[in-house]
Amino acid sequence: MILKNWLNVSIKLSIRFIFMKYIFDFDDVLFNNTVQFKPHMYDILEKAGVPKDAAQAYYRQIRAVNEFWLKDLLRHFSLNEDLYEKIVDKDVIKNFINHELIAIVKKLGKENCFILTHGGEKFQLDKIEKSGIAPLFADVIAVFGKKNDSIEKICATHRDEEVFFIDDRIEHSKDLNTIKCPNLKTILYTGQDLRNIIS
C-alpha cells in the first residue's frame, strides 16, 4: 500500500514537470541587477572619472526612449571601450546570479525554462551569456518593448501545459491577454522563496 501511494505520488510529480513551462525575467529575478551589478558598474565608472549621478542621469535618459547599450555610455563620456569588458567580466558577474532560483531552474530542466528579459538586446544578451546561465534555458529572448507577444507565443506553443511567468515588475503582466493565454499563471517576484510554488 505504501509502495503504491509512493508510485502514485511519483507519477503525479513526473506529470507535473512534463506539463509545465516557466518563463523567467532576468534582471532582479535570475540576476541581482539593482543590488549588485549596477553598484559594480557605477563603481568602475566613478574610478574612470564619471560621477555616479551623471552616469545615472544618462542611463535614465537613454532608457526612456531607446535601447541602452553600455558602450554608448562609455563613448558619451569619452571613456575607453576596454572598460566594457571590465564591467561585464564573466568572472565577476557570475557571482551576481540568484543562486536559489538557478537551483530551481536546474531541477525543472532546460527544456521547461525560458528567459524573457526587457532592455537593450545586445547588452541584455551579453550579460546573460557572461553570467554563465544561458545553457540552462531552452530559449533566451530579449525585447525592448512589451513582453506580451513573446509570452503569448510561448503559451500558444505549449497550449496543453501550464505556463508560469515570473517577473519583478507588475507592468510586464498587467496587460496580458488572458483569452490568448488561458494556460498562463503570473508570479510577481519580490525575493520570496519559490521552491514550494514552482518546483
Residue pairs with C-beta under 8 A, 6 or more apart in sequence:
17 108
17 109
17 112
18 161
19 160
19 161
19 162
20 108
20 112
20 161
20 162
20 163
20 164
20 198
21 112
21 113
21 114
21 154
21 158
21 161
21 162
21 163
21 164
22 105
22 108
22 112
22 113
22 114
22 163
22 164
22 166
22 198
23 114
23 115
23 116
23 151
23 154
23 163
23 164
23 165
23 166
24 30
24 101
24 105
24 113
24 114
24 115
24 116
24 137
24 166
25 115
25 116
25 117
25 118
25 166
25 167
25 168
25 169
25 172
25 189
26 33
26 115
26 116
26 117
26 124
26 127
26 128
27 33
27 34
27 117
27 118
27 119
27 124
27 168
28 34
28 168
28 189
29 98
29 101
29 166
29 167
29 168
29 189
30 97
30 98
30 101
30 102
30 105
30 115
30 133
31 37
31 93
31 96
31 97
31 98
31 127
31 128
31 131
31 133
32 96
32 97
32 98
33 96
36 95
36 96
37 93
37 96
37 127
40 87
40 92
40 93
40 96
41 55
41 70
41 87
42 52
42 55
42 56
44 83
44 86
44 87
45 52
45 55
45 73
45 77
45 79
45 83
46 52
46 55
48 77
48 79
48 83
49 77
49 79
50 77
50 79
54 77
55 73
55 77
58 73
58 76
58 77
59 68
59 73
62 68
62 72
62 73
63 119
66 120
67 119
67 120
67 121
67 122
67 123
67 144
68 119
68 120
68 123
69 120
69 122
69 123
70 84
70 87
70 88
70 123
71 81
71 84
74 80
74 81
74 83
74 84
75 81
88 126
88 127
88 130
89 130
90 130
90 131
90 132
93 127
93 130
93 131
94 130
94 131
94 132
96 131
97 131
97 132
97 133
100 193
100 194
100 195
101 194
102 133
102 136
104 194
104 195
104 198
104 199
105 113
105 133
105 136
105 137
106 136
107 199
108 198
108 199
110 135
110 136
110 137
110 138
111 138
112 138
113 136
113 137
113 138
114 137
114 138
114 139
114 140
114 141
114 154
115 128
115 133
115 134
115 137
115 139
115 140
115 141
116 141
116 143
116 147
116 150
116 151
116 165
117 124
117 128
117 140
117 141
117 142
117 143
118 124
118 142
118 143
118 144
118 147
118 169
118 172
119 142
119 144
120 142
120 144
121 142
121 143
121 144
124 142
125 140
125 142
128 134
128 140
128 142
134 140
141 150
143 149
143 150
146 172
146 175
147 167
147 172
147 173
148 175
148 176
148 177
151 163
151 165
151 176
151 181
151 184
152 176
152 177
152 180
152 181
154 163
155 163
155 180
155 181
155 182
155 183
155 184
156 180
158 183
159 183
160 183
161 183
162 183
162 185
163 181
163 183
163 184
163 185
164 184
164 185
164 186
164 187
164 198
165 173
165 176
165 184
165 185
165 186
165 187
166 186
166 187
166 189
166 194
166 198
167 173
167 186
167 187
167 188
167 189
168 188
168 189
168 190
170 188
173 186
173 188
176 184
176 186
178 184
187 194
187 197
187 198
